[in-house]
Amino acid sequence: MYTAAGKSDKNHLVTEHAPLVKKLAHQMKAKLPPSVEVDDLIQAGMIGLLDAVSRYEETHGAQFETYAAVSYTHLTLPTILLV
């Protein structure tokens, strides 16, 4: 979705890609020790999604979903490993 100014609607990006965060959290959970909770991964992933939405620029040519998945991985792993 786009705003009247032709820019991506950030709220829509968060709503649309929240299921991606849940999917990635469950995939990552399979590779982590049992002590790591899926809810913690989802929480860190949503923070990563919000960060990705604020930093994403359409002019760089990457699809938002790809950008968000990379941001999720780069933010979530260090967060979880420090716990």
WOWO-V457153 format. One record per pair of residues at least 24 apart in sequence whose C-alpha atoms are under 10 Angstrom apart, sorted by the first residue. I is the first residue (numbers start at 1). J is the second residue. If there is no record, write none. Layout:
i->[I I]
j->[J J]
//
This chain:
i->[7 7 8 8 8 8 9 10 10 10 10 11 11 12 13 13 13 13 13 13 13 14 14 14 14 14 14 16 17 17 17 17 17 17 18 18 18 18 18 20 20 20 20 20 20 20 21 21 21 21 21 21 21 21 21 22 24 24 24 25 25 25 28 28 28 32 32 32 36 36 36 37 40 40 40 41 41 41 41 41 42 42 43 44 44 44 44 44 44 44 44 45 45 45 45 45 45 45 45 45 46 46 47 47 47 47 48 48 48 48 48 49 51]
j->[57 58 53 56 57 58 53 50 53 54 56 50 53 53 49 50 52 53 64 65 68 46 49 50 52 53 68 65 46 49 64 65 68 69 42 45 46 49 50 45 46 49 65 68 69 72 45 46 47 48 49 68 69 72 73 46 69 72 73 72 73 76 73 76 77 77 80 81 80 81 83 80 76 79 80 72 76 77 79 80 72 76 76 72 73 75 76 77 78 79 80 69 71 72 73 74 75 76 77 79 72 76 71 72 75 76 72 73 74 75 76 75 75]
//
